[in-house]
Each structure stands twice: as structure tokens, then as C-alpha cells.
Amino acid sequence: MPEQPLVAVLAAGRGSRFGGGKLDVTLAGKPLGRWVLDAVKAAGLEPGVIVVGPDVPHFATAAAGWQLVTNPDPEAGQAGSVALAAAAAAGRALLVALADMPLVDPDHLRRLAASGGNAATRYPDGRLGVPACVAAEHVGKLEVLTGDRGAGPILSGLPDLAVIEADPDTLFDVDTPKQLAQVAERLSR
């Protein structure tokens, strides 16, 4: 089995559409941001880095074993957080996940990590995105990202990219209180 990738959870956004502080809002008994960390653990992956903004969410400071990396300018866009995660990988493969995706399936993370190369999640609309894994020899391409776009454009150009299908219901991104309520309802079923 290839060396385990460094897991990076992106948590630097301000959550402005939510009204702020969304990653610490309780969802089914634990902070929203904690859900993806628990999925990483359930997948058998080691804690890695959580990329946070200057206002560090409590779920991140309470995350045992995880290293915090601060994005000093999260308003510049998600690409800066991805670039910081890539720099933290230091020669290792990188698995990137988002802190506001509480339904991500541990088995999906495990499949991405076990790909041994470049792997991305296919969304229902056909685009490629995160969670995604980038092989060590290509992580440097992420270090130069800028703007509000994540790694999607780079992912699609990676050689031998494995496209890993996921249950669309597990790819739900919480950006608003209404979406949080929808996830809470799904979890209560």
C-alpha cells in the first residue's frame, strides 16, 4: 500500500452566507466541522492539517492530533488554503477535504487515499472536485493556486486521474442555516 497521504481539511472560510461561525454550530450533537474529522478517523486515516483563518474555529483547536495551519488572508479565496495545504504536504501525497461537508463517507475518503495517485470526486453535474487526492509528484502544482477557485481546474489536468464516484447525498456542502437544517433532518432519519 502506498504511503498514506497527508489529510488537509479546509476550514478558513468566514461562513458569511451562514452568518459566521458555522463550523462550530452544533449538528446532531457535535460541531459541524467535527464531522469530517470523524470521517477521516473512521476511514483509518491519520490526522493531518486543518487550514484555518485568523479566527480559528473552536472545533479545530479541540481537534487532538491535528496541526493547525493559518491562512492569513482567507478572503482572497479558497485557493490560498489549498496552496497552504500543499506546502504542508512536504513531499507527500495530499488528500483535501472541506470542513463544511458533514456527510462525507469514510469509505469514499479511504478509496481516494488508497488510489495511490491522483483521484478526484465526481459531482452529480459532472465536475470534478473535493474530496480529492493529489499524488506527491503533482502537489507542487497546488502551491501556486490563487483566487476563489479550489483545485478543480488543476485536478482535471492531472495525469492518470482516477475519478471516484460518491453517493451524491454525501457531497452536501453546508453554506446556509437552511442547508444545516436539511443535513440535520437527513441525520435524524
Backbone as a chain_set.jsonl record, in Angstrom:
{"seq": "MPEQPLVAVLAAGRGSRFGGGKLDVTLAGKPLGRWVLDAVKAAGLEPGVIVVGPDVPHFATAAAGWQLVTNPDPEAGQAGSVALAAAAAAGRALLVALADMPLVDPDHLRRLAASGGNAATRYPDGRLGVPACVAAEHVGKLEVLTGDRGAGPILSGLPDLAVIEADPDTLFDVDTPKQLAQVAERLSR", "coords": {"N": [[0.852, -1.186, 0.0], [0.525, 2.254, -0.797], [2.294, 5.077, 0.703], [0.467, 6.765, 3.189], [-1.563, 9.55, 2.363], [-1.133, 13.022, 3.288], [-3.702, 14.353, 5.144], [-5.705, 17.105, 4.581], [-7.851, 19.418, 5.906], [-9.97, 21.89, 4.918], [-10.769, 24.852, 6.443], [-10.954, 27.602, 6.58], [-12.692, 29.529, 5.704], [-14.946, 32.32, 6.138], [-17.622, 31.854, 6.467], [-19.715, 33.525, 5.659], [-22.198, 33.471, 4.283], [-23.61, 31.944, 5.97], [-23.757, 33.446, 8.19], [-21.639, 33.574, 9.807], [-19.358, 31.743, 11.953], [-20.098, 29.068, 11.389], [-18.831, 26.52, 11.447], [-18.599, 25.758, 14.068], [-21.166, 25.428, 14.916], [-23.645, 23.411, 16.398], [-24.393, 20.226, 15.19], [-26.405, 17.579, 15.222], [-25.402, 16.879, 17.78], [-22.649, 17.447, 17.765], [-19.97, 19.717, 16.786], [-20.283, 21.194, 13.538], [-17.892, 21.228, 11.959], [-16.499, 19.106, 13.052], [-17.489, 16.745, 12.055], [-16.269, 15.931, 9.567], [-13.689, 15.412, 10.454], [-14.131, 13.21, 12.077], [-14.964, 11.436, 10.107], [-12.584, 11.11, 8.697], [-11.062, 9.774, 10.632], [-12.649, 7.436, 10.913], [-12.193, 6.384, 8.437], [-9.741, 5.335, 8.744], [-7.55, 6.915, 8.477], [-4.771, 9.023, 9.278], [-4.702, 11.899, 11.463], [-4.165, 15.108, 10.012], [-3.611, 18.181, 8.731], [-5.409, 21.131, 9.577], [-6.588, 23.749, 7.827], [-6.983, 26.93, 8.782], [-8.55, 30.154, 9.299], [-7.673, 33.493, 10.483], [-9.494, 33.807, 12.61], [-9.845, 31.318, 14.49], [-11.764, 28.397, 14.399], [-13.444, 26.815, 17.144], [-13.811, 24.0, 17.034], [-11.563, 23.179, 15.66], [-9.367, 23.899, 17.292], [-9.832, 22.147, 19.312], [-9.275, 19.71, 18.231], [-7.676, 16.89, 18.63], [-4.417, 15.841, 17.802], [-4.342, 16.956, 15.272], [-2.701, 19.315, 13.187], [-2.678, 22.822, 13.112], [-2.85, 25.121, 10.471], [-2.464, 28.366, 9.524], [-4.278, 30.416, 7.398], [-3.597, 33.522, 6.459], [-5.094, 35.276, 4.96], [-7.926, 34.574, 4.217], [-10.017, 35.71, 2.811], [-9.105, 36.154, 0.288], [-9.647, 33.931, -1.15], [-10.419, 30.419, -1.699], [-8.298, 29.086, -2.888], [-5.891, 29.918, -1.731], [-5.908, 28.562, 0.721], [-5.779, 25.929, -0.181], [-3.259, 25.996, -1.37], [-1.648, 26.401, 0.907], [-2.133, 24.0, 2.251], [-0.964, 22.249, 0.425], [1.716, 23.019, 0.62], [2.208, 22.176, 3.202], [2.212, 19.455, 2.858], [4.734, 18.617, 2.051], [6.298, 16.846, 0.207], [4.726, 14.597, 0.299], [1.795, 12.746, -0.756], [-1.417, 14.354, -1.051], [-4.505, 14.622, 0.509], [-7.415, 16.338, 0.173], [-10.065, 17.794, 1.927], [-13.251, 19.258, 2.811], [-14.284, 21.231, 5.57], [-16.927, 21.813, 5.904], [-18.53, 19.78, 4.963], [-20.391, 17.634, 6.167], [-21.431, 15.075, 5.698], [-19.708, 13.459, 4.36], [-18.501, 10.371, 3.223], [-16.731, 7.935, 5.03], [-15.721, 5.657, 3.698], [-15.458, 6.592, 1.109], [-13.422, 8.493, 1.413], [-11.393, 6.723, 2.14], [-11.109, 5.225, -0.225], [-10.176, 7.224, -1.968], [-7.716, 7.86, -0.747], [-6.408, 5.411, -0.984], [-5.955, 5.216, -3.646], [-3.436, 5.635, -4.659], [-2.465, 7.493, -6.372], [-3.425, 10.217, -8.392], [-6.629, 11.339, -7.634], [-10.048, 12.17, -7.852], [-13.251, 13.427, -6.81], [-16.302, 12.842, -8.448], [-18.891, 15.017, -9.107], [-22.522, 15.253, -9.114], [-23.191, 16.94, -11.287], [-21.182, 16.465, -13.039], [-18.739, 17.763, -12.792], [-15.377, 17.788, -11.44], [-14.063, 17.479, -8.154], [-13.449, 18.149, -4.648], [-13.861, 15.885, -1.92], [-10.479, 15.142, -2.719], [-7.502, 13.562, -3.961], [-4.105, 14.148, -4.395], [-1.259, 13.099, -6.042], [2.077, 12.826, -4.731], [4.084, 13.81, -6.494], [2.745, 15.733, -7.913], [1.691, 17.602, -6.21], [2.938, 20.073, -5.885], [1.877, 21.663, -7.912], [-0.391, 22.666, -6.815], [0.463, 24.52, -5.007], [0.704, 26.997, -6.149], [-1.732, 28.077, -6.59], [-4.255, 30.612, -6.815], [-6.865, 32.936, -5.896], [-10.505, 32.503, -5.88], [-11.144, 29.993, -6.631], [-10.983, 26.517, -6.131], [-9.109, 23.511, -6.246], [-10.118, 22.359, -8.534], [-9.704, 23.069, -11.421], [-7.021, 22.3, -11.741], [-7.081, 19.632, -10.971], [-8.512, 18.358, -13.053], [-6.613, 18.337, -15.048], [-4.629, 16.601, -14.291], [-2.401, 13.83, -14.754], [-3.414, 10.441, -15.4], [-5.736, 10.441, -13.794], [-7.841, 9.189, -11.391], [-11.258, 8.817, -11.246], [-13.447, 9.011, -8.736], [-16.477, 7.822, -7.808], [-19.153, 9.033, -5.792], [-21.801, 8.761, -3.411], [-24.25, 11.027, -4.148], [-25.646, 12.314, -2.073], [-23.822, 12.453, -0.025], [-22.15, 14.483, -0.568], [-22.903, 16.933, 0.224], [-22.675, 20.32, 0.862], [-22.5, 22.581, 3.456], [-23.628, 25.747, 3.563], [-25.49, 27.59, 4.396], [-27.917, 28.417, 6.992], [-30.339, 27.118, 6.37], [-29.451, 24.944, 4.804], [-27.993, 23.594, 6.752], [-30.092, 22.783, 8.401], [-31.34, 21.012, 6.639], [-29.407, 18.991, 6.47], [-29.38, 18.17, 9.141], [-31.913, 17.081, 9.28], [-31.637, 14.9, 7.533], [-29.755, 13.4, 8.953], [-31.262, 12.691, 11.146], [-32.938, 10.748, 10.265]], "CA": [[0.0, 0.0, 0.0], [1.346, 3.467, -0.834], [2.299, 5.894, 1.915], [-0.777, 7.48, 3.401], [-1.444, 10.978, 2.067], [-1.438, 13.984, 4.334], [-5.084, 14.815, 5.045], [-5.87, 18.524, 4.862], [-9.245, 19.84, 5.986], [-10.039, 23.335, 4.706], [-11.715, 25.437, 7.396], [-10.563, 29.005, 6.748], [-13.726, 30.453, 5.248], [-15.642, 33.089, 7.175], [-19.001, 31.398, 6.602], [-20.546, 34.729, 5.605], [-23.572, 33.138, 3.876], [-24.232, 31.325, 7.144], [-23.84, 34.443, 9.243], [-20.422, 33.423, 10.604], [-19.261, 30.714, 12.978], [-20.85, 27.853, 11.061], [-18.141, 25.263, 11.729], [-18.784, 25.428, 15.481], [-22.59, 25.221, 15.188], [-23.911, 22.006, 16.718], [-25.163, 19.409, 14.256], [-26.602, 16.232, 15.781], [-24.604, 16.632, 18.965], [-21.233, 17.844, 17.7], [-19.766, 20.836, 15.867], [-20.31, 20.891, 12.107], [-16.541, 20.937, 11.48], [-16.007, 17.85, 13.635], [-17.982, 15.6, 11.285], [-15.284, 15.449, 8.591], [-12.567, 14.831, 11.202], [-14.557, 11.865, 12.474], [-14.957, 10.608, 8.888], [-11.171, 10.794, 8.44], [-10.698, 8.733, 11.602], [-13.371, 6.212, 10.553], [-11.567, 5.868, 7.211], [-8.444, 4.754, 9.092], [-6.502, 7.863, 8.087], [-4.171, 9.781, 10.377], [-4.945, 13.342, 11.449], [-3.173, 15.873, 9.258], [-3.658, 19.612, 9.0], [-6.644, 21.878, 9.371], [-6.247, 25.098, 7.406], [-7.935, 27.84, 9.426], [-8.321, 31.579, 9.128], [-7.234, 34.145, 11.715], [-10.472, 33.489, 13.65], [-9.794, 29.856, 14.5], [-12.951, 27.789, 14.981], [-13.179, 26.007, 18.326], [-13.697, 22.585, 16.707], [-10.191, 22.944, 15.206], [-8.449, 23.947, 18.434], [-10.121, 20.982, 20.149], [-9.026, 18.505, 17.44], [-6.435, 16.236, 19.061], [-3.574, 15.22, 16.78], [-4.343, 17.741, 14.049], [-1.889, 20.528, 13.191], [-3.371, 23.954, 12.513], [-2.101, 25.975, 9.555], [-3.289, 29.569, 9.397], [-4.345, 31.194, 6.165], [-3.744, 34.884, 6.962], [-5.977, 36.071, 4.116], [-8.913, 33.683, 3.604], [-10.899, 36.464, 1.916], [-8.528, 36.095, -1.061], [-10.213, 32.775, -1.838], [-10.094, 29.061, -1.251], [-7.036, 28.638, -3.464], [-4.822, 30.152, -0.76], [-5.935, 27.464, 1.687], [-5.287, 24.738, -0.875], [-1.811, 26.171, -1.519], [-1.031, 26.161, 2.22], [-2.203, 22.557, 2.494], [0.044, 21.624, -0.439], [3.031, 23.288, 1.204], [2.33, 21.339, 4.403], [2.396, 18.057, 2.47], [6.187, 18.404, 2.056], [6.757, 15.645, -0.469], [3.747, 13.516, 0.413], [0.513, 12.934, -1.429], [-2.303, 15.223, -0.28], [-5.944, 14.411, 0.398], [-8.069, 17.577, 0.583], [-11.492, 17.707, 2.234], [-13.812, 20.506, 3.313], [-14.828, 21.115, 6.925], [-18.377, 22.012, 5.913], [-19.185, 18.649, 4.297], [-20.533, 16.691, 7.275], [-21.928, 13.751, 5.311], [-18.721, 12.735, 3.552], [-18.442, 8.952, 3.585], [-15.375, 7.457, 5.316], [-15.273, 4.723, 2.665], [-15.044, 7.403, -0.037], [-12.091, 9.012, 1.753], [-10.474, 5.585, 2.107], [-10.848, 4.901, -1.637], [-9.32, 8.273, -2.51], [-6.369, 7.708, -0.181], [-5.813, 4.159, -1.464], [-5.794, 5.253, -5.106], [-2.015, 5.584, -4.977], [-2.125, 8.515, -7.358], [-4.347, 11.344, -8.444], [-8.022, 10.891, -7.607], [-10.992, 13.246, -7.546], [-14.656, 13.076, -6.676], [-17.171, 13.369, -9.5], [-20.157, 15.534, -8.596], [-23.646, 14.9, -9.995], [-23.199, 17.749, -12.515], [-20.068, 16.036, -13.878], [-17.461, 18.402, -12.471], [-14.502, 17.105, -10.501], [-13.751, 18.318, -7.005], [-13.021, 17.546, -3.398], [-12.534, 15.428, -1.557], [-9.594, 14.72, -3.801], [-6.15, 13.193, -3.57], [-3.115, 14.514, -5.411], [-0.006, 12.367, -5.853], [3.185, 13.652, -4.235], [4.818, 14.486, -7.564], [1.918, 16.797, -8.505], [1.212, 18.512, -5.17], [3.525, 21.396, -6.124], [1.001, 22.439, -8.794], [-1.409, 23.305, -5.975], [1.075, 25.583, -4.205], [0.672, 28.276, -6.865], [-3.121, 28.479, -6.801], [-4.72, 31.887, -6.271], [-8.251, 33.256, -6.204], [-11.6, 31.853, -5.168], [-11.355, 28.641, -7.161], [-10.194, 25.495, -5.461], [-8.189, 22.723, -7.055], [-10.821, 21.754, -9.662], [-9.052, 23.187, -12.725], [-5.772, 21.527, -11.761], [-7.43, 18.212, -10.896], [-8.905, 17.828, -14.364], [-5.441, 18.218, -15.912], [-3.626, 15.683, -13.755], [-2.299, 12.575, -15.498], [-3.907, 9.21, -14.791], [-6.666, 10.814, -12.732], [-8.927, 8.26, -11.074], [-12.49, 9.51, -10.877], [-14.095, 8.186, -7.729], [-17.884, 8.185, -7.655], [-19.648, 9.095, -4.419], [-23.234, 8.97, -3.274], [-24.444, 12.482, -4.189], [-26.12, 12.834, -0.783], [-22.694, 12.631, 0.895], [-21.352, 15.612, -1.043], [-23.647, 18.13, 0.605], [-21.844, 21.383, 1.425], [-23.347, 23.453, 4.268], [-23.27, 27.159, 3.46], [-26.547, 28.43, 4.962], [-28.682, 27.754, 8.054], [-31.31, 26.205, 5.759], [-28.749, 23.715, 4.435], [-27.696, 22.898, 8.004], [-31.343, 22.146, 8.812], [-31.554, 19.876, 5.744], [-28.49, 17.928, 6.887], [-29.865, 17.68, 10.432], [-33.058, 16.192, 9.01], [-31.104, 13.643, 6.95], [-29.107, 12.635, 10.014], [-32.259, 12.201, 12.095], [-33.658, 9.606, 9.665]], "C": [[0.892, 1.242, 0.0], [1.294, 4.2, 0.502], [0.989, 6.684, 1.997], [-0.598, 8.958, 3.074], [-1.649, 11.817, 3.32], [-2.884, 14.43, 4.109], [-5.124, 16.287, 5.442], [-7.354, 18.859, 4.818], [-9.265, 21.369, 5.896], [-11.157, 23.925, 5.561], [-11.453, 26.918, 7.606], [-11.642, 30.001, 6.353], [-14.441, 31.142, 6.4], [-17.066, 32.601, 7.395], [-19.99, 32.54, 6.529], [-21.981, 34.433, 5.179], [-24.347, 32.507, 5.027], [-24.499, 32.36, 8.231], [-22.655, 34.363, 10.188], [-20.507, 32.27, 11.59], [-19.882, 29.367, 12.658], [-20.148, 26.569, 11.479], [-18.237, 24.848, 13.189], [-20.25, 25.24, 15.863], [-22.831, 23.721, 15.404], [-24.824, 21.373, 15.68], [-25.231, 18.007, 14.836], [-25.59, 15.919, 16.879], [-23.136, 16.986, 18.913], [-21.076, 18.985, 16.7], [-19.732, 20.374, 14.409], [-18.927, 20.484, 11.601], [-15.98, 19.622, 11.978], [-16.392, 16.639, 12.786], [-16.936, 15.06, 10.3], [-14.065, 14.858, 9.303], [-12.897, 13.415, 11.655], [-14.599, 10.919, 11.281], [-13.535, 10.197, 8.529], [-10.724, 9.658, 9.365], [-11.364, 7.407, 11.249], [-12.804, 5.577, 9.287], [-10.217, 5.212, 7.491], [-7.28, 5.649, 8.709], [-6.021, 8.636, 9.305], [-4.578, 11.242, 10.308], [-3.812, 14.05, 10.71], [-3.193, 17.322, 9.667], [-5.065, 20.137, 8.784], [-6.212, 23.292, 9.015], [-7.356, 26.023, 7.903], [-7.609, 29.275, 9.054], [-7.846, 32.183, 10.434], [-8.189, 33.928, 12.894], [-10.647, 31.973, 13.672], [-11.065, 29.29, 15.129], [-12.581, 26.864, 16.149], [-13.013, 24.521, 17.987], [-12.258, 22.24, 16.311], [-9.211, 22.958, 16.371], [-8.646, 22.739, 19.345], [-9.775, 19.661, 19.459], [-7.663, 17.893, 17.782], [-5.717, 15.591, 17.879], [-3.484, 15.993, 15.476], [-3.464, 18.975, 14.225], [-2.698, 21.645, 12.529], [-2.411, 24.767, 11.658], [-2.997, 27.176, 9.289], [-3.142, 30.214, 8.025], [-4.585, 32.645, 6.603], [-4.739, 35.73, 6.165], [-7.027, 35.182, 3.437], [-9.87, 34.399, 2.656], [-10.388, 36.451, 0.475], [-9.014, 34.877, -1.829], [-9.68, 31.45, -1.343], [-8.739, 28.572, -1.762], [-5.87, 28.837, -2.499], [-4.752, 29.057, 0.286], [-5.412, 26.175, 1.068], [-3.77, 24.821, -1.017], [-1.083, 25.938, -0.2], [-1.043, 24.675, 2.569], [-1.149, 21.826, 1.671], [1.44, 21.832, 0.122], [3.262, 22.412, 2.436], [2.591, 19.874, 4.06], [3.867, 17.676, 2.378], [6.614, 17.059, 1.472], [5.833, 14.442, -0.355], [2.553, 13.795, -0.488], [-0.393, 13.724, -0.495], [-3.75, 14.858, -0.56], [-6.627, 15.645, 0.982], [-9.56, 17.329, 0.781], [-11.947, 19.054, 2.791], [-14.466, 20.286, 4.67], [-16.342, 21.278, 6.959], [-19.126, 20.967, 5.095], [-19.374, 17.524, 5.322], [-20.947, 15.276, 6.892], [-20.926, 12.937, 4.501], [-18.534, 11.326, 4.116], [-16.996, 8.523, 3.86], [-14.845, 6.499, 4.251], [-14.81, 5.48, 1.417], [-13.65, 7.985, 0.21], [-11.043, 7.907, 1.674], [-10.112, 5.231, 0.666], [-9.941, 5.954, -2.279], [-7.88, 8.088, -2.04], [-5.657, 6.484, -0.731], [-5.552, 4.16, -2.967], [-4.33, 5.173, -5.522], [-1.578, 6.623, -5.985], [-3.068, 9.681, -7.246], [-5.775, 10.826, -8.511], [-8.913, 12.049, -7.199], [-12.399, 12.687, -7.471], [-15.431, 13.671, -7.843], [-18.496, 13.773, -8.848], [-21.282, 15.2, -9.575], [-23.69, 15.701, -11.302], [-22.013, 17.443, -13.435], [-18.734, 16.676, -13.548], [-16.689, 17.575, -11.453], [-14.173, 18.036, -9.349], [-13.31, 17.52, -5.805], [-14.201, 16.851, -2.729], [-11.765, 14.915, -2.779], [-8.219, 14.399, -3.237], [-5.21, 13.525, -4.728], [-1.806, 13.804, -5.069], [1.122, 13.324, -5.49], [3.876, 14.436, -5.348], [4.025, 15.615, -8.233], [1.423, 17.823, -7.487], [1.739, 19.93, -5.379], [2.666, 22.274, -7.025], [-0.065, 23.185, -7.996], [-0.85, 24.489, -5.192], [1.012, 26.95, -4.876], [-0.754, 28.759, -7.132], [-3.41, 29.836, -6.158], [-6.201, 32.036, -6.609], [-9.259, 32.415, -5.44], [-11.929, 30.479, -5.723], [-10.471, 27.69, -6.386], [-9.306, 24.783, -6.453], [-8.817, 22.147, -8.317], [-10.121, 21.865, -11.003], [-7.756, 22.382, -12.824], [-6.08, 20.032, -11.75], [-7.721, 17.64, -12.274], [-7.724, 17.657, -15.305], [-4.38, 17.259, -15.416], [-3.591, 14.38, -14.543], [-2.852, 11.405, -14.693], [-4.847, 9.484, -13.614], [-7.741, 9.749, -12.583], [-10.127, 9.082, -10.65], [-13.261, 8.573, -9.963], [-15.52, 8.693, -7.538], [-18.248, 8.166, -6.173], [-21.158, 9.225, -4.456], [-23.46, 10.484, -3.236], [-24.91, 13.077, -2.862], [-24.987, 13.067, 0.208], [-21.848, 13.848, 0.539], [-21.996, 16.948, -0.7], [-22.751, 19.099, 1.361], [-22.758, 22.348, 2.178], [-22.831, 24.887, 4.19], [-24.272, 28.08, 4.139], [-27.23, 27.692, 6.114], [-29.723, 26.776, 7.5], [-30.65, 24.885, 5.375], [-28.369, 22.912, 5.674], [-28.936, 22.152, 8.495], [-31.639, 20.929, 7.942], [-30.665, 18.699, 6.134], [-28.952, 17.324, 8.204], [-31.043, 16.733, 10.234], [-32.585, 14.861, 8.443], [-30.485, 12.77, 8.047], [-30.101, 12.06, 11.018], [-33.036, 11.007, 11.559], [-32.95, 8.309, 9.95]], "O": [[1.897, 1.285, 0.71], [0.396, 3.989, 1.317], [0.487, 7.195, 0.997], [0.404, 9.56, 3.461], [-2.263, 11.37, 4.288], [-3.244, 14.838, 3.005], [-4.637, 16.666, 6.507], [-8.029, 18.613, 3.818], [-8.643, 22.053, 6.709], [-12.324, 23.557, 5.43], [-11.701, 27.442, 8.692], [-11.519, 31.193, 6.637], [-14.527, 30.604, 7.503], [-17.662, 32.911, 8.426], [-20.993, 32.544, 7.244], [-22.904, 35.086, 5.668], [-25.578, 32.532, 5.055], [-25.364, 32.168, 9.086], [-22.649, 34.999, 11.242], [-21.595, 31.873, 12.008], [-20.167, 28.593, 13.572], [-20.823, 25.604, 11.838], [-17.98, 23.688, 13.513], [-20.55, 24.925, 17.015], [-22.291, 22.88, 14.684], [-25.879, 21.909, 15.339], [-24.211, 17.324, 14.927], [-24.997, 14.84, 16.906], [-22.434, 16.842, 19.915], [-21.95, 19.197, 15.859], [-19.218, 19.301, 14.096], [-18.805, 19.491, 10.884], [-15.061, 19.078, 11.367], [-15.696, 15.624, 12.799], [-16.743, 13.847, 10.216], [-13.468, 13.903, 8.807], [-12.044, 12.529, 11.619], [-14.305, 9.732, 11.42], [-13.302, 9.064, 8.105], [-10.086, 8.702, 8.924], [-10.713, 6.363, 11.281], [-12.923, 4.368, 9.089], [-9.615, 4.61, 6.602], [-6.142, 5.186, 8.627], [-6.781, 8.871, 10.245], [-4.78, 11.776, 9.217], [-2.654, 13.638, 10.778], [-2.842, 17.668, 10.796], [-5.807, 19.655, 7.928], [-5.547, 23.96, 9.807], [-8.512, 25.908, 7.494], [-6.523, 29.569, 8.555], [-7.634, 31.455, 11.405], [-7.752, 33.87, 14.043], [-11.488, 31.42, 12.963], [-11.414, 29.649, 16.253], [-11.534, 26.216, 16.134], [-12.169, 23.847, 18.579], [-11.784, 21.139, 16.591], [-8.315, 22.117, 16.433], [-7.729, 22.35, 20.069], [-9.965, 18.597, 20.047], [-6.63, 18.335, 17.278], [-6.324, 14.891, 17.069], [-2.618, 15.7, 14.651], [-3.477, 19.607, 15.281], [-3.332, 21.425, 11.496], [-1.292, 25.064, 12.077], [-4.147, 27.024, 8.879], [-2.04, 30.512, 7.565], [-5.676, 32.964, 7.075], [-5.177, 36.78, 6.635], [-7.021, 35.049, 2.213], [-10.472, 33.764, 1.791], [-11.152, 36.709, -0.456], [-8.814, 34.796, -3.041], [-8.65, 31.368, -0.673], [-8.105, 27.729, -1.126], [-4.958, 28.012, -2.453], [-3.662, 28.661, 0.699], [-4.688, 25.418, 1.714], [-3.072, 23.829, -0.807], [-0.008, 25.338, -0.19], [-0.073, 24.155, 3.121], [-0.513, 20.892, 2.16], [2.259, 20.914, 0.101], [4.381, 21.96, 2.682], [3.131, 19.132, 4.881], [4.214, 16.517, 2.606], [7.218, 16.236, 2.161], [6.148, 13.372, -0.875], [2.33, 14.925, -0.923], [-0.163, 13.761, 0.714], [-4.174, 14.791, -1.713], [-6.439, 15.962, 2.157], [-10.229, 16.74, -0.068], [-11.128, 19.883, 3.189], [-15.127, 19.27, 4.889], [-16.976, 20.915, 7.95], [-20.22, 21.227, 4.594], [-18.6, 16.567, 5.34], [-20.819, 14.363, 7.708], [-21.249, 11.855, 4.013], [-18.424, 11.13, 5.327], [-16.125, 8.724, 3.013], [-13.656, 6.521, 3.933], [-13.872, 5.052, 0.746], [-12.8, 7.969, -0.681], [-9.933, 8.133, 1.195], [-8.948, 4.967, 0.364], [-9.041, 5.614, -3.047], [-6.943, 8.151, -2.836], [-4.442, 6.506, -0.925], [-4.988, 3.204, -3.499], [-4.018, 4.697, -6.614], [-0.422, 6.625, -6.408], [-3.462, 10.085, -6.152], [-6.096, 9.977, -9.342], [-8.57, 12.819, -6.302], [-12.693, 11.615, -8.001], [-15.254, 14.838, -8.192], [-19.129, 12.989, -8.141], [-21.02, 14.896, -10.739], [-24.173, 15.198, -12.316], [-21.851, 18.077, -14.478], [-17.693, 16.182, -13.982], [-17.259, 16.776, -10.71], [-14.022, 19.242, -9.542], [-12.862, 16.38, -5.918], [-15.364, 17.19, -2.949], [-12.326, 14.346, -3.715], [-7.828, 14.895, -2.181], [-5.493, 13.218, -5.886], [-1.311, 13.899, -3.946], [1.119, 14.487, -5.894], [4.218, 15.604, -5.161], [4.579, 16.369, -9.032], [0.798, 18.813, -7.867], [1.037, 20.894, -5.072], [2.716, 23.5, -6.92], [-0.58, 24.21, -8.442], [-1.604, 25.363, -4.761], [1.247, 27.964, -4.219], [-0.949, 29.753, -7.832], [-2.877, 30.161, -5.097], [-6.722, 31.352, -7.49], [-8.919, 31.713, -4.487], [-12.913, 29.867, -5.307], [-9.342, 28.026, -6.028], [-8.807, 25.393, -7.399], [-8.121, 21.504, -9.102], [-9.95, 20.851, -11.678], [-7.438, 21.844, -13.884], [-5.418, 19.254, -12.437], [-7.235, 16.564, -12.622], [-7.82, 16.902, -16.273], [-3.334, 17.113, -16.049], [-4.636, 13.878, -14.956], [-2.769, 11.384, -13.465], [-4.758, 8.836, -12.572], [-8.464, 9.445, -13.532], [-10.015, 9.951, -9.786], [-13.672, 7.484, -10.365], [-15.739, 9.843, -7.156], [-17.71, 7.372, -5.402], [-21.723, 9.741, -5.42], [-22.908, 11.158, -2.367], [-24.597, 14.229, -2.561], [-25.163, 13.799, 1.181], [-20.926, 14.2, 1.276], [-21.655, 17.976, -1.285], [-22.146, 18.743, 2.372], [-23.7, 22.881, 1.592], [-21.747, 25.2, 4.681], [-23.95, 29.232, 4.431], [-27.133, 26.469, 6.203], [-29.962, 25.725, 8.094], [-31.227, 23.82, 5.595], [-28.417, 21.682, 5.652], [-28.836, 21.014, 8.954], [-32.135, 19.92, 8.442], [-31.109, 17.551, 6.132], [-28.923, 16.105, 8.373], [-31.163, 15.719, 10.921], [-33.083, 13.807, 8.837], [-30.671, 11.553, 8.062], [-29.816, 11.055, 11.669], [-33.722, 10.325, 12.32], [-33.409, 7.249, 9.525]]}, "num_chains": 1, "name": "protein.A"}
